[in-house]
Amino acid sequence: MRFPTRRALAAALMTAGGFACYWSYLTLNQERLLFDARRRPPRDLPEGIIGYSHRIPGGVVRGYIYQAPGDSVRDLLFYLPGRGEDVLETLQYARWLPAGMGFATYDYRGLGHSDGRPSEAAAVADASQFLLYVRRVFPDTRVHVVGRSLGTGVAIQLADLQEFESLQLITPYDSMLELVGKRFPLVPLRQLMRHHFDSVSHCKNVVQSTKVLLAETDEVVPHVCSERLMAAWPGPVALQTMPGTDHFTIIEREETWLALCEFARENTQARLRATQAQPDETPAETQPEEPAAEKPAPPAEHDEGGSPLPLAASR
């Protein structure tokens, strides 16, 4: 048996070293690459937008709530953005929302105007805390969660933590691990990747009425990835494909926002009809019982530190 030549051995070592350096780079920078983390300079909030923030180690997470001037919010879209999305730019599309429809969104950690380092667990935890705040500000408002692309993985996990009226997913994927694996076939992602966003596993407990919106063409999240997620869904899923759109332009179309609002309103109306159709449980012949002693009102809710939650304020 011939031993490999010195040149061949050197080439093999260089190749192995190159792979090791590449894998190390992906491992160390995966949060920045996965979330497309980029900070943006401060700017004034558009008219009708109020700011929100809560503290995290090393700074704050910032969110934004839209309410049309002089309008009461009966339904609200709680929006979880896509990878690297500038949510202040997305807020310009709030002008297409019908009367009575509010909008709330936030920057993931390390993105936009939020501090910290992005991660799957942090994105879900921040969304849950922000949603609790939204419910306190708008206690009688029906919340409809909308996730886009990367944010669909956050939205599905949020459904397991809190109750809300409906769930809508724009260009969703089955698993971020599988999606990224197609782009990096020679990388041992299962061992290196810390944020899997395994939506197929997390969707098992979703009980909210759900709709999926797909772009007509999508090279970022192929339709087969969305179809695998829908096949694993525990209940029925409404599906709508937006004609003439791709993965990026789908969010820029008025038709997309009107479709989101229509599904939210239809779901609300269906729930109201179901409630009104329930028969009166007290028979007409039965005399009403003596009213029970009134219970004392529960104490006001606070955060874990014991201080009231922060008030919304423009920056």
C-alpha positions, 0 to 999 in steps of 0.5 A: 500500500502506498502512503499518501504523498506529502502534498496530498496529506497537506491538502487533506489537512487544509481542507479539514482545517477549512471546515473546522474554521467554517463550522466554528464561525457558524457556531459562534455567530449563529444568533446574528446570522439566524436572526439577521441581527442588526441595530438601527439608529433611533428615530421618531415613532410614526403618528398613532404609535406608542412605545413599549419596553421591558428590561432584560439583562444588558438593556431593554426590549422595545415594542410598538402599539398602533391605535388609530386616533379616536378609535377604540380597539376591538381586535388587535393583530399581535405581529411577530416579525420575520428575520431581520425585519424592520418593524417600524417600516412594517408599521406603515402598513397599519394604514390598511387596517380597518376601524377597530383593529389595532396592531402591536409588534416588537424588535427581537433582542439585538435587532432594531432598537432592542438590546441583548442577544437574540435567541429562540427562548428569548424571542418567545419569552419577550413575546409572552411578556409583551402580550401580557402587557397588551392585555392589560392596556386593552383588557376587552380587546380580542388578540389575534397572533400573526407570525411571519417567516421566522416569527411563525416559530415564535407564534406557534410556541406562544400559543402553548403559553397563552390564550388568544383568539386566532393564529395566522402564519405567513410563509411558515416552515416545519423546522428551522433546523431542516430549512437551514440544513438544505442550505448548509448540507456539509455542516453538522447543524444538529450538533452545532445549532442551538435554535431549532424552531421545531414548529412541527413538534410545538404545534401539537398543542395548538387549539386556536383557529389557524390560517396559513398565508403562502406567497405564490413563489417562495425560494426562502421557505419552499412550499413543501416546508409549509405543507409538512407543517400543515400536515402535522397540524392537530386541527383544520387549517385554512390556506390562502395563497397570495397571487403575484407575491414572493417571500418578501413582497407578500407583507407589502401587499394591501390584500395580505393585510385585508386577508389577515383582518378578514380571518380575525373578524370572521373568527370573532364573529363565529365565537360570538354566534356560538356564545349567543347560541348557548341555551340558558342554563337556568330553568324558567321555573326555578327561583334564583338563589340568594346571591353569594357574598361578594369576594374581595377583588384580587390584588393588582398584578405585578411583575416578578420583581414586585413593581408595576409593569412599565407604562407605554411611552413614546421614545 
